[in-house]
């Protein structure tokens, strides 16, 4: 019996291409694992009305963790048009399966390392080593939205919050409402995870990135709880900055920062900015991590126009595999893989189109495997 059970979820588009690249590397590493294919993605939405079938949940519940490729996502109206005819008009509403996984398995940490590898022509600077801790289950991504807005909710908001009054007379179909939910327990655990990472790996500061001067209650709570957690880590400075200013400072002085921690939407935005500083989404790996389960993925999309061409950079997928190895406790394998990725990038002989090369995704993976 294999030591690990890993759910294998290629998903859509180029997710399948980069997962093949990951398989090449995992075979070379000889990880003692059983890989179980699990259905997820657009084709299952179109055919079944569910991009995350129950059979996939069953596989995940029996696995140690999951490796995931990419997902296609569309707005509500476009998604319904792609359903098979017999499912259209049935009231089915598409929702992101990766967001559903984060919430179902309480994968509250979204870990996004953004490290500059020497020799990468796309680096903003060669000395960057940023890590974003994005809260993964709360904020605007809880999915509590209304359109049209129910009259009972309109009445409650009109009575309880004077600032809502200017919307209260609009017809219900003329506006939509989204709730941003920030909790004390959710904030404490993501901030603590950020500080523990900083402590383990020698970062001198943790920067909380919010907008409390405008979002006084939700961002205000996040910042106050961050301060309380920071008191348990006297050797690490807590820095506070607004999301808009953070975007500016990351362009101006990115080398000044190490660990960033943010609520869900702000973390989603700022982590893509950090990724671009070190070469773009082709190098952006992500771990969705809970207490007992985790899903690892590249953060790029499914890029349908490139599907099956093996054109996209697989490094993000390989770095997500490295995160998986670390989480499983196979840190020596993780170090070897990271060193092999660094070697291939520094050597500069095998590069995909985004790095001004002509190699395929699989050729890059084979080069990494040789370096291993």
C-alpha positions as CSV (number, residue, x, y, z in Angstrom):
1,X,0.0,0.0,0.0
2,X,1.3,3.5,-0.9
3,X,2.3,5.9,1.8
4,X,0.1,8.7,0.5
5,X,-3.3,8.9,-1.3
6,X,-3.4,12.0,-3.6
7,X,-6.4,13.1,-5.4
8,X,-5.4,14.0,-9.0
9,X,-7.6,16.8,-10.5
10,X,-6.4,18.1,-13.9
11,X,-9.5,20.3,-14.3
12,X,-9.8,22.3,-17.5
13,X,-7.7,23.6,-20.4
14,X,-4.0,23.9,-19.7
15,X,-4.6,22.4,-16.3
16,X,-4.3,19.0,-18.0
17,X,-1.1,20.0,-19.7
18,X,0.7,21.2,-16.6
19,X,-0.5,18.2,-14.6
20,X,1.2,16.0,-17.1
21,X,4.4,18.0,-16.4
22,X,3.9,17.4,-12.7
23,X,3.6,13.7,-13.3
24,X,7.0,13.6,-15.1
25,X,8.6,15.2,-12.0
26,X,6.8,13.1,-9.5
27,X,7.9,9.9,-11.3
28,X,11.5,11.0,-11.1
29,X,11.2,11.8,-7.4
30,X,9.6,8.4,-6.8
31,X,7.1,9.7,-4.2
32,X,5.4,6.7,-2.6
33,X,1.9,7.8,-3.5
34,X,-1.3,6.5,-5.1
35,X,-2.9,9.0,-7.5
36,X,-6.6,8.8,-7.9
37,X,-8.3,10.8,-10.7
38,X,-11.1,13.0,-9.6
39,X,-13.6,14.8,-11.9
40,X,-13.8,18.6,-11.6
41,X,-14.4,21.4,-13.9
42,X,-16.4,22.9,-16.8
43,X,-17.2,19.7,-18.7
44,X,-19.0,18.3,-15.6
45,X,-20.9,21.6,-15.2
46,X,-22.0,21.4,-18.8
47,X,-23.0,17.8,-18.7
48,X,-24.2,17.4,-15.1
49,X,-24.9,20.8,-13.8
50,X,-22.2,20.4,-11.1
51,X,-18.5,21.2,-11.6
52,X,-17.7,19.4,-8.3
53,X,-19.6,16.1,-8.4
54,X,-20.3,14.2,-5.2
55,X,-18.1,11.3,-6.4
56,X,-15.1,13.7,-6.3
57,X,-15.9,14.8,-2.8
58,X,-15.9,11.1,-1.8
59,X,-12.4,10.7,-3.3
60,X,-11.1,13.8,-1.6
61,X,-12.4,12.6,1.8
62,X,-10.4,9.5,1.4
63,X,-7.2,11.3,0.3
64,X,-4.3,12.9,2.2
65,X,-4.3,15.9,-0.1
66,X,-5.1,16.9,-3.7
67,X,-3.1,18.3,-6.7
68,X,-5.2,20.5,-9.0
69,X,-4.6,21.9,-12.4
70,X,-6.9,24.8,-13.4
71,X,-10.5,25.7,-13.7
72,X,-12.7,27.5,-16.3
73,X,-15.2,29.9,-14.8
74,X,-17.9,32.1,-16.4
75,X,-20.6,34.6,-15.2
76,X,-24.0,33.2,-14.3
77,X,-25.8,33.8,-17.6
78,X,-22.9,32.5,-19.9
79,X,-22.6,29.4,-17.7
80,X,-26.2,28.5,-18.1
81,X,-26.0,28.8,-21.9
82,X,-23.3,26.1,-21.9
83,X,-25.4,23.5,-20.0
84,X,-26.8,20.7,-22.0
85,X,-30.4,21.6,-23.2
86,X,-32.1,19.3,-20.7
87,X,-30.5,21.2,-17.8
88,X,-31.2,24.7,-19.0
89,X,-34.0,26.6,-17.2
90,X,-33.7,24.3,-14.2
91,X,-32.5,27.1,-11.9
92,X,-28.9,25.7,-11.8
93,X,-26.3,28.4,-10.9
94,X,-22.6,27.9,-11.5
95,X,-20.3,28.4,-8.6
96,X,-16.5,28.0,-8.5
97,X,-15.6,24.4,-7.4
98,X,-12.2,25.6,-6.0
99,X,-14.0,28.1,-3.7
100,X,-16.4,25.4,-2.7
101,X,-13.5,23.1,-1.8
102,X,-11.9,25.8,0.3
103,X,-15.1,26.2,2.3
104,X,-16.1,22.6,2.5
105,X,-12.8,21.4,3.8
106,X,-12.1,24.7,5.8
107,X,-8.9,25.3,3.8
108,X,-8.5,28.7,5.5
109,X,-4.8,29.4,4.5
110,X,-4.1,30.3,1.0
111,X,-0.3,30.3,0.9
112,X,1.3,32.0,-2.1
113,X,5.1,32.2,-2.2
114,X,6.5,34.6,-4.7
115,X,10.3,34.0,-5.0
116,X,12.6,35.4,-7.6
117,X,14.8,32.7,-9.2
118,X,18.2,33.8,-10.5
119,X,18.4,33.9,-14.2
120,X,14.7,34.6,-14.8
121,X,14.6,37.4,-17.4
122,X,11.1,38.3,-16.2
123,X,12.1,39.1,-12.6
124,X,11.4,42.7,-11.4
125,X,14.4,42.2,-9.0
126,X,16.5,39.1,-8.2
127,X,16.4,39.5,-4.4
128,X,12.6,39.1,-3.9
129,X,11.3,36.5,-1.5
130,X,7.6,37.4,-0.7
131,X,5.0,35.2,0.9
132,X,1.3,36.1,0.8
133,X,-1.1,34.6,3.4
134,X,-4.6,35.1,2.1
135,X,-7.6,34.3,4.2
136,X,-9.4,31.7,2.2
137,X,-12.9,31.1,3.5
138,X,-14.4,34.5,4.5
139,X,-14.6,38.0,3.1
140,X,-16.4,38.7,-0.1
141,X,-15.9,35.1,-1.2
142,X,-18.4,33.6,1.2
143,X,-20.9,34.0,-1.6
144,X,-23.7,35.8,0.4
145,X,-25.1,37.9,-2.5
146,X,-28.5,39.1,-3.5
147,X,-30.0,40.1,-6.8
148,X,-32.7,41.2,-6.8
149,X,-32.5,42.3,-3.1
150,X,-35.4,40.9,-1.0
151,X,-37.7,43.5,0.4
152,X,-37.3,42.1,3.9
153,X,-33.6,42.7,3.7
154,X,-34.1,46.2,2.2
155,X,-36.4,47.1,5.2
156,X,-34.0,45.7,7.8
157,X,-31.1,47.7,6.2
158,X,-33.1,50.9,5.9
159,X,-34.1,50.7,9.6
160,X,-30.6,49.8,10.9
161,X,-28.2,51.7,8.8
162,X,-28.8,55.3,7.7
163,X,-26.2,55.1,4.9
164,X,-28.3,52.5,3.1
165,X,-31.2,54.9,2.8
166,X,-30.1,56.3,-0.6
167,X,-30.5,52.9,-2.2
168,X,-33.7,51.9,-0.5
169,X,-36.1,53.4,-3.0
170,X,-34.5,51.8,-6.1
171,X,-36.3,48.9,-7.7
172,X,-35.0,45.6,-6.4
173,X,-33.7,44.5,-9.8
174,X,-31.6,47.7,-10.2
175,X,-28.9,46.8,-7.7
176,X,-27.1,43.8,-6.2
177,X,-25.8,43.3,-2.7
178,X,-22.7,41.4,-1.4
179,X,-21.8,40.8,2.2
180,X,-18.2,40.9,3.4
181,X,-17.9,38.7,6.4
182,X,-14.8,39.0,8.6
183,X,-14.7,37.1,11.9
184,X,-12.4,37.2,14.9
185,X,-11.6,33.5,14.8
186,X,-11.0,33.5,11.1
187,X,-8.7,36.5,11.3
188,X,-6.7,35.2,14.3
189,X,-5.9,31.9,12.7
190,X,-4.7,33.3,9.3
191,X,-2.6,36.0,11.0
192,X,-1.2,33.4,13.4
193,X,-0.3,31.2,10.4
194,X,1.6,34.2,8.8
195,X,3.5,34.9,12.0
196,X,4.4,31.2,12.6
197,X,5.7,31.1,9.0
198,X,7.8,34.3,9.5
199,X,9.2,32.8,12.7
200,X,10.1,29.5,11.2
201,X,11.8,30.9,8.1
202,X,13.4,34.0,9.6
203,X,11.3,36.8,8.2
204,X,11.6,40.0,10.3
205,X,8.2,41.5,9.6
206,X,4.6,40.6,8.8
207,X,2.6,43.2,7.0
208,X,-1.2,43.3,7.4
209,X,-2.8,44.7,4.2
210,X,-6.4,46.0,4.6
211,X,-8.4,49.2,4.2
212,X,-9.6,50.2,7.7
213,X,-9.8,53.9,6.9
214,X,-12.8,53.2,4.7
215,X,-14.0,49.6,5.6
216,X,-14.0,50.6,9.3
217,X,-15.8,47.6,10.7
218,X,-14.5,44.7,8.6
219,X,-11.0,45.8,7.9
220,X,-10.9,47.5,11.3
221,X,-11.7,44.1,13.0
222,X,-9.0,42.4,10.9
223,X,-6.3,44.9,11.9
224,X,-7.3,44.9,15.6
225,X,-7.1,41.1,15.7
226,X,-3.8,41.2,13.9
227,X,-2.4,43.4,16.6
228,X,-3.5,41.1,19.3
229,X,-1.9,38.1,17.6
230,X,1.3,40.0,17.0
231,X,1.8,40.4,20.7
232,X,2.6,36.7,20.9
233,X,5.6,37.2,18.5
234,X,7.7,40.0,20.0
235,X,10.7,39.3,17.7
236,X,8.7,40.0,14.6
237,X,7.5,43.5,13.6
238,X,3.8,44.0,12.6
239,X,3.5,46.5,9.8
240,X,0.1,47.9,8.7
241,X,-0.7,49.3,5.3
242,X,-3.8,50.0,3.1
243,X,-4.3,47.8,0.1
244,X,-3.9,50.7,-2.4
245,X,-0.7,52.0,-0.8
246,X,0.6,48.4,-0.7
247,X,0.3,48.1,-4.4
248,X,2.4,51.2,-4.8
249,X,5.0,50.2,-2.3
250,X,5.4,46.7,-3.8
251,X,6.3,48.4,-7.1
252,X,8.6,50.9,-5.5
253,X,10.3,48.9,-2.8
254,X,9.3,45.2,-2.9
255,X,12.5,44.1,-1.3
256,X,11.4,45.7,2.0
257,X,8.6,43.2,2.5
258,X,8.6,39.5,3.5
259,X,5.3,38.0,4.7
260,X,2.0,39.7,3.9
261,X,-1.4,38.8,5.3
262,X,-4.7,39.9,3.9
263,X,-8.4,39.1,3.8
264,X,-9.7,37.1,0.9
265,X,-10.3,39.6,-1.9
266,X,-7.3,41.8,-1.1
267,X,-5.1,38.7,-0.9
268,X,-6.3,37.6,-4.3
269,X,-5.4,40.9,-5.8
270,X,-2.0,41.5,-4.0
271,X,-0.7,38.0,-4.6
272,X,-1.1,38.4,-8.4
273,X,0.9,41.6,-8.2
274,X,3.6,39.8,-6.2
275,X,3.6,37.0,-8.7
276,X,4.3,39.5,-11.5
277,X,7.3,40.8,-9.7
278,X,8.9,37.4,-10.0
279,X,8.0,36.5,-13.5
280,X,4.2,36.3,-13.7
281,X,1.5,33.6,-13.1
282,X,3.7,31.0,-14.7
283,X,5.7,31.0,-11.5
284,X,2.8,31.5,-9.0
285,X,2.0,28.4,-6.9
286,X,-0.7,28.2,-4.2
287,X,-1.5,26.0,-1.3
288,X,-5.0,25.8,0.1
289,X,-4.3,24.5,3.5
290,X,-6.5,23.4,6.5
291,X,-5.8,21.5,9.7
292,X,-6.2,18.1,8.1
293,X,-6.4,18.5,4.3
294,X,-4.9,20.6,1.6
295,X,-5.2,21.3,-2.2
296,X,-2.2,22.5,-4.2
297,X,-2.5,24.4,-7.5
298,X,-0.9,26.9,-9.8
299,X,-2.8,30.2,-9.7
300,X,-3.1,30.8,-13.4
301,X,-6.4,30.0,-15.2
302,X,-7.3,27.4,-17.7
303,X,-6.3,29.4,-20.8
304,X,-8.6,27.5,-23.2
305,X,-6.9,28.9,-26.3
306,X,-3.7,27.1,-25.3
307,X,-5.3,23.8,-24.2
308,X,-3.5,20.7,-25.5
309,X,-0.7,22.8,-27.0
310,X,1.7,22.2,-24.1
311,X,2.7,25.9,-24.5
312,X,2.3,27.3,-21.0
313,X,4.9,27.5,-18.3
314,X,4.6,24.5,-16.0
315,X,6.9,26.0,-13.3
316,X,3.9,27.2,-11.2
317,X,2.5,23.7,-11.2
318,X,5.9,22.2,-10.3
319,X,6.3,24.8,-7.5
320,X,2.8,23.8,-6.3
321,X,4.0,20.2,-6.2
322,X,6.9,21.4,-4.1
323,X,4.4,22.9,-1.6
324,X,2.6,19.6,-1.5
325,X,5.8,17.7,-0.7
326,X,6.6,20.2,2.1
327,X,3.1,19.8,3.5
328,X,3.3,16.0,3.4
329,X,6.6,16.2,5.4
330,X,8.7,15.2,2.4
331,X,10.8,18.4,2.8
332,X,14.0,16.9,1.4
333,X,12.1,16.0,-1.8
334,X,10.8,19.6,-1.8
335,X,14.3,21.0,-1.5
336,X,15.5,18.8,-4.3
337,X,12.6,19.9,-6.6
338,X,13.2,23.6,-5.7
339,X,16.9,23.3,-6.5
340,X,16.1,21.6,-9.8
341,X,13.7,24.3,-10.8
342,X,16.3,27.0,-9.9
343,X,18.9,25.1,-11.9
344,X,16.7,25.0,-15.1
345,X,15.8,28.7,-14.8
346,X,19.4,29.8,-14.2
347,X,20.7,27.6,-17.0
348,X,18.3,29.3,-19.4
349,X,18.4,26.5,-22.0
350,X,14.9,25.3,-21.7
351,X,12.2,28.0,-21.6
352,X,8.5,28.3,-22.6
353,X,7.3,31.2,-24.7
354,X,6.6,33.6,-21.8
355,X,10.3,33.4,-21.0
356,X,11.2,34.1,-24.6
357,X,11.8,30.5,-25.3
358,X,10.3,27.9,-27.7
359,X,10.1,24.8,-25.5
360,X,7.0,22.9,-24.5
361,X,5.6,22.5,-21.0
362,X,6.7,18.8,-21.1
363,X,10.2,19.7,-22.3
364,X,10.6,22.0,-19.3
365,X,9.4,19.3,-16.9
366,X,11.8,16.8,-18.5
367,X,14.7,19.3,-18.0
368,X,13.7,19.6,-14.3
369,X,13.6,15.9,-14.0
370,X,17.1,15.6,-15.5
371,X,18.3,18.2,-13.0
372,X,16.8,16.1,-10.2
